[in-house]
Amino acid sequence: MVTLHPEYVVDAQQQRKAVLLPAAEWEEVVGELEELDDIRAYDAAQPHIADKLPFEQAVREIQQDYKA
C-alpha cells in the first residue's frame, strides 16, 4: 500500500483543481498501476474453465474432423 501526502491546488471557490505529490510518491503510484496492469493482463491471458475440453472429447472431435 502506498502512503500518499497529497497537496491540492484549489480555485477561488476552493474547488480542487489539481493534486501535487512528491516525485517519489508519484513513482510508487505509477509502479503500483503498472503492476496492476500486468496482473490484469495475466488474468485475461489465462484460459477460462469453460474453454477447456476433456482429453477424450478432444480426441473424439479430432477423429470426427479427420473422418469428414
N, C-alpha and C positions, 0 to 999 in steps of 0.2 A: 504494500500500500504506500502510495506516495503522499507525503505530508506537504501541503502547499501553504504558502503565505502570500495570498494574492493582495494586490492593491488595486483599487478601482478608480477609473477615470470617470468623472461624472460631469453632466452638463449643468446649465444654470438652474434647472429644475431638480437637480440632484438625482437624475436618472442615470443609471450605469450605462456607459458607452463603450468601455474597454476594460481589459484586465491586464495588469502588469505582474509578471512573475520573474523572480531571479532566473538567470540563464540556466543554472544548474537544475533548478526545479522543472523548468520547461523541457530540458533534455530528458529528465526522468519521465515526464508525461509522454513525450514522443516515443521513448523506448517502450513504455507500457503499451501504448497504442499499436506499435509495430508488433509486439509480442502477441497482442490480442488478434491482430490481423492474421498472423501466422497460425494461431490456434484455429481461427475460423476457416482458413484455407485448408488446413489439415483435416478438420472435421468434414468439410464439404467434399474432400477427395476420398474419404473413406467410403467403401461400398456399403450400401444400405442392406439391412437384413432381407428386405423384400426382393433385392436384386440377386440373391444367392439361390442357386439350384442345388438340390441333392445330386450327388455324383451319378446315381443310377438314372435319374431323369435326364441329366445332361447327355449321358451315353445314348439313351433311347432317342432323344431328339437328333443327335448327330447321325445315328443309324437311319432314322427316318429320312433325313435330308439326303443321306448318301444313296438310299434306295430310290429316291424320287428322280 
